[in-house]
């Protein structure tokens, strides 16, 4: 059984809540677009920061339904685990492993969505960027919980997870600023 330290449990809960809220807002906005093609989403700030452009693209429903529905389900699981962790409930290693695997798959999907936003759609969705931010953080957090004192490859993952997270954030920021001049973002 793995019991998360209090700080990790609260970070898990806050990140899960942020990701869930972003997913819910995106889903509501998407359904508004379904019912009213002229609807302007609340996150349409300018030509670059435009959820509407992203939500109306084919990539926004890669599996035949709006992608944020995946976030609602996935982040609901994260929040459930986080509430248990905040309550100091230990969960089996296999359960944490399943959460970790789901989060890693999520990061892979997010990586593809980032490339699509930057190079195909040419727009950024602020709510999507919340998910881009919290999901890799959750992977780093759960990696540390799952493999507390490992050796070999898991040991390297645990030891370097925060550095890899910082590199991920830096790469995404650089790619965004290479694709969109600063004047287009504000």
C-alpha positions as a LaTeX table, in Angstrom:
\begin{tabular}{lrrr}
\hline
Residue & $x$ (\AA) & $y$ (\AA) & $z$ (\AA) \\
\hline
Unk1 & 0.00 & 0.00 & 0.00 \\
Unk2 & 1.18 & 3.47 & $-0.87$ \\
Unk3 & 0.11 & 6.44 & 1.23 \\
Unk4 & 0.79 & 9.83 & $-0.30$ \\
Unk5 & 2.42 & 12.50 & 1.86 \\
Unk6 & 0.06 & 15.37 & 2.69 \\
Unk7 & 1.74 & 17.87 & 0.36 \\
Unk8 & 1.62 & 15.45 & $-2.57$ \\
Unk9 & $-2.01$ & 14.59 & $-1.83$ \\
Unk10 & $-3.04$ & 18.25 & $-1.87$ \\
Unk11 & $-1.09$ & 18.97 & $-5.08$ \\
Unk12 & $-2.78$ & 15.94 & $-6.63$ \\
Unk13 & $-6.18$ & 17.30 & $-5.58$ \\
Unk14 & $-5.55$ & 20.86 & $-6.78$ \\
Unk15 & $-4.15$ & 19.74 & $-10.15$ \\
Unk16 & $-7.00$ & 17.27 & $-10.59$ \\
Unk17 & $-9.54$ & 19.97 & $-9.81$ \\
Unk18 & $-7.93$ & 22.47 & $-12.21$ \\
Unk19 & $-7.82$ & 19.90 & $-15.01$ \\
Unk20 & $-11.40$ & 18.82 & $-14.33$ \\
Unk21 & $-12.69$ & 22.41 & $-14.30$ \\
Unk22 & $-10.89$ & 23.21 & $-17.56$ \\
Unk23 & $-12.36$ & 20.05 & $-19.13$ \\
Unk24 & $-15.88$ & 20.87 & $-17.92$ \\
Unk25 & $-15.71$ & 24.44 & $-19.24$ \\
Unk26 & $-14.39$ & 23.20 & $-22.58$ \\
Unk27 & $-17.17$ & 20.62 & $-22.81$ \\
Unk28 & $-19.86$ & 23.18 & $-22.02$ \\
Unk29 & $-18.37$ & 25.61 & $-24.54$ \\
Unk30 & $-18.21$ & 22.82 & $-27.15$ \\
Unk31 & $-21.86$ & 21.92 & $-26.67$ \\
Unk32 & $-22.74$ & 25.61 & $-26.99$ \\
Unk33 & $-20.94$ & 25.60 & $-30.35$ \\
Unk34 & $-22.90$ & 22.48 & $-31.37$ \\
Unk35 & $-26.21$ & 24.17 & $-30.66$ \\
Unk36 & $-25.29$ & 27.67 & $-31.91$ \\
Unk37 & $-22.65$ & 27.86 & $-34.67$ \\
Unk38 & $-22.41$ & 31.62 & $-34.11$ \\
Unk39 & $-21.55$ & 31.23 & $-30.42$ \\
Unk40 & $-18.34$ & 32.93 & $-29.30$ \\
Unk41 & $-16.60$ & 30.90 & $-26.56$ \\
Unk42 & $-15.51$ & 32.78 & $-23.45$ \\
Unk43 & $-11.91$ & 31.83 & $-24.15$ \\
Unk44 & $-11.72$ & 33.54 & $-27.56$ \\
Unk45 & $-9.31$ & 36.32 & $-26.63$ \\
Unk46 & $-7.79$ & 37.07 & $-30.05$ \\
Unk47 & $-6.81$ & 35.26 & $-33.26$ \\
Unk48 & $-4.16$ & 33.18 & $-31.48$ \\
Unk49 & $-5.76$ & 32.61 & $-28.07$ \\
Unk50 & $-8.93$ & 31.13 & $-29.48$ \\
Unk51 & $-10.70$ & 28.08 & $-28.06$ \\
Unk52 & $-13.30$ & 28.35 & $-30.80$ \\
Unk53 & $-10.70$ & 27.69 & $-33.51$ \\
Unk54 & $-9.36$ & 24.72 & $-31.60$ \\
Unk55 & $-12.78$ & 23.30 & $-30.66$ \\
Unk56 & $-14.10$ & 23.47 & $-34.21$ \\
Unk57 & $-11.12$ & 21.55 & $-35.62$ \\
Unk58 & $-11.30$ & 17.82 & $-36.38$ \\
Unk59 & $-8.53$ & 17.22 & $-33.80$ \\
Unk60 & $-10.89$ & 18.40 & $-31.04$ \\
Unk61 & $-12.88$ & 15.17 & $-31.36$ \\
Unk62 & $-10.15$ & 12.73 & $-32.25$ \\
Unk63 & $-12.06$ & 9.67 & $-31.05$ \\
Unk64 & $-15.47$ & 10.74 & $-32.35$ \\
Unk65 & $-16.51$ & 12.76 & $-29.29$ \\
Unk66 & $-15.15$ & 15.98 & $-27.76$ \\
Unk67 & $-11.70$ & 15.42 & $-26.26$ \\
Unk68 & $-12.58$ & 17.26 & $-23.02$ \\
Unk69 & $-14.89$ & 14.37 & $-22.11$ \\
Unk70 & $-11.72$ & 12.30 & $-21.69$ \\
Unk71 & $-10.47$ & 15.00 & $-19.32$ \\
Unk72 & $-13.69$ & 15.00 & $-17.30$ \\
Unk73 & $-13.43$ & 11.25 & $-16.75$ \\
Unk74 & $-9.66$ & 11.18 & $-16.24$ \\
Unk75 & $-9.51$ & 14.12 & $-13.86$ \\
Unk76 & $-12.49$ & 12.71 & $-11.92$ \\
Unk77 & $-10.35$ & 9.64 & $-11.26$ \\
Unk78 & $-7.43$ & 11.85 & $-10.23$ \\
Unk79 & $-9.65$ & 13.83 & $-7.83$ \\
Unk80 & $-11.10$ & 10.64 & $-6.33$ \\
Unk81 & $-7.62$ & 9.26 & $-5.70$ \\
Unk82 & $-6.54$ & 12.65 & $-4.35$ \\
Unk83 & $-9.43$ & 12.82 & $-1.87$ \\
Unk84 & $-8.46$ & 9.37 & $-0.63$ \\
Unk85 & $-4.83$ & 10.48 & $-0.41$ \\
Unk86 & $-5.77$ & 13.63 & 1.51 \\
Unk87 & $-7.70$ & 11.37 & 3.91 \\
Unk88 & $-4.46$ & 9.38 & 4.32 \\
Unk89 & $-5.92$ & 6.23 & 2.75 \\
Unk90 & $-3.28$ & 3.89 & 1.37 \\
Unk91 & $-3.90$ & 2.45 & $-2.09$ \\
Unk92 & $-2.33$ & $-0.64$ & $-3.65$ \\
Unk93 & 0.75 & $-0.17$ & $-5.81$ \\
Unk94 & $-1.12$ & $-1.54$ & $-8.86$ \\
Unk95 & $-3.73$ & 1.19 & $-8.45$ \\
Unk96 & $-1.09$ & 3.93 & $-8.44$ \\
Unk97 & 0.52 & 2.16 & $-11.40$ \\
Unk98 & $-2.77$ & 2.31 & $-13.31$ \\
Unk99 & $-3.12$ & 6.01 & $-12.52$ \\
Unk100 & 0.47 & 6.59 & $-13.65$ \\
Unk101 & $-0.11$ & 4.69 & $-16.92$ \\
Unk102 & $-3.27$ & 6.69 & $-17.63$ \\
Unk103 & $-1.45$ & 9.95 & $-16.96$ \\
Unk104 & 1.46 & 8.96 & $-19.21$ \\
Unk105 & $-0.99$ & 8.14 & $-22.01$ \\
Unk106 & $-2.60$ & 11.52 & $-21.35$ \\
Unk107 & 0.75 & 13.29 & $-21.69$ \\
Unk108 & 1.34 & 11.50 & $-24.98$ \\
Unk109 & $-2.05$ & 12.62 & $-26.28$ \\
Unk110 & $-1.41$ & 16.15 & $-25.01$ \\
Unk111 & 1.91 & 16.21 & $-26.86$ \\
Unk112 & 0.10 & 15.38 & $-30.08$ \\
Unk113 & $-2.57$ & 18.00 & $-29.34$ \\
Unk114 & 0.11 & 20.63 & $-28.69$ \\
Unk115 & 1.69 & 19.91 & $-32.08$ \\
Unk116 & $-1.73$ & 20.11 & $-33.74$ \\
Unk117 & $-2.52$ & 23.43 & $-32.02$ \\
Unk118 & 0.80 & 24.96 & $-32.97$ \\
Unk119 & 1.32 & 23.67 & $-36.50$ \\
Unk120 & $-2.07$ & 22.66 & $-37.94$ \\
Unk121 & $-4.74$ & 24.73 & $-36.19$ \\
Unk122 & $-2.50$ & 27.77 & $-35.53$ \\
Unk123 & $-4.36$ & 28.71 & $-32.36$ \\
Unk124 & $-4.04$ & 28.15 & $-28.63$ \\
Unk125 & $-6.82$ & 27.27 & $-26.23$ \\
Unk126 & $-6.26$ & 28.74 & $-22.74$ \\
Unk127 & $-8.27$ & 25.96 & $-21.06$ \\
Unk128 & $-6.36$ & 23.33 & $-23.00$ \\
Unk129 & $-3.14$ & 24.90 & $-21.78$ \\
Unk130 & $-4.30$ & 24.37 & $-18.20$ \\
Unk131 & $-4.51$ & 20.65 & $-19.00$ \\
Unk132 & $-1.12$ & 20.82 & $-20.74$ \\
Unk133 & 0.28 & 22.23 & $-17.51$ \\
Unk134 & $-1.27$ & 20.03 & $-14.82$ \\
Unk135 & $-1.07$ & 16.61 & $-16.48$ \\
Unk136 & 2.76 & 16.41 & $-16.72$ \\
Unk137 & 2.96 & 17.71 & $-13.15$ \\
Unk138 & 0.67 & 14.87 & $-12.08$ \\
Unk139 & 2.90 & 12.36 & $-13.90$ \\
Unk140 & 5.96 & 13.66 & $-12.04$ \\
Unk141 & 4.12 & 13.53 & $-8.73$ \\
Unk142 & 2.75 & 10.00 & $-9.17$ \\
Unk143 & 6.14 & 8.80 & $-10.48$ \\
Unk144 & 7.67 & 9.80 & $-7.15$ \\
Unk145 & 4.90 & 8.09 & $-5.18$ \\
Unk146 & 4.99 & 4.91 & $-7.21$ \\
Unk147 & 8.74 & 4.38 & $-7.15$ \\
Unk148 & 9.96 & 5.72 & $-3.82$ \\
Unk149 & 13.45 & 4.12 & $-3.73$ \\
Unk150 & 14.02 & 2.43 & $-7.06$ \\
Unk151 & 17.14 & 1.45 & $-8.95$ \\
Unk152 & 17.73 & 1.32 & $-12.67$ \\
Unk153 & 15.46 & 3.13 & $-15.12$ \\
Unk154 & 12.69 & 3.81 & $-12.58$ \\
Unk155 & 15.36 & 5.30 & $-10.32$ \\
Unk156 & 16.45 & 7.67 & $-13.08$ \\
Unk157 & 12.83 & 8.64 & $-13.73$ \\
Unk158 & 12.30 & 9.45 & $-10.07$ \\
Unk159 & 15.58 & 11.27 & $-9.67$ \\
Unk160 & 15.18 & 13.39 & $-12.80$ \\
Unk161 & 11.38 & 13.83 & $-12.88$ \\
Unk162 & 11.37 & 17.48 & $-11.83$ \\
Unk163 & 14.13 & 18.31 & $-14.29$ \\
Unk164 & 12.19 & 16.54 & $-17.07$ \\
Unk165 & 9.08 & 18.48 & $-16.07$ \\
Unk166 & 10.97 & 21.78 & $-16.23$ \\
Unk167 & 12.38 & 20.83 & $-19.64$ \\
Unk168 & 8.87 & 19.92 & $-20.86$ \\
Unk169 & 7.52 & 23.33 & $-19.76$ \\
Unk170 & 10.50 & 25.14 & $-21.30$ \\
Unk171 & 10.14 & 23.30 & $-24.63$ \\
Unk172 & 6.41 & 24.05 & $-24.83$ \\
Unk173 & 6.95 & 27.75 & $-24.02$ \\
Unk174 & 9.75 & 28.03 & $-26.59$ \\
Unk175 & 7.65 & 26.28 & $-29.27$ \\
Unk176 & 4.73 & 28.63 & $-28.56$ \\
Unk177 & 6.92 & 31.73 & $-28.81$ \\
Unk178 & 8.64 & 30.44 & $-31.96$ \\
Unk179 & 5.25 & 29.85 & $-33.57$ \\
Unk180 & 3.50 & 33.01 & $-32.39$ \\
Unk181 & 5.19 & 36.40 & $-31.93$ \\
Unk182 & 4.64 & 37.93 & $-28.51$ \\
Unk183 & 2.49 & 40.68 & $-30.04$ \\
Unk184 & $-0.03$ & 38.06 & $-31.23$ \\
Unk185 & $-0.37$ & 36.49 & $-27.77$ \\
Unk186 & $-1.37$ & 39.64 & $-25.88$ \\
\hline
\end{tabular}
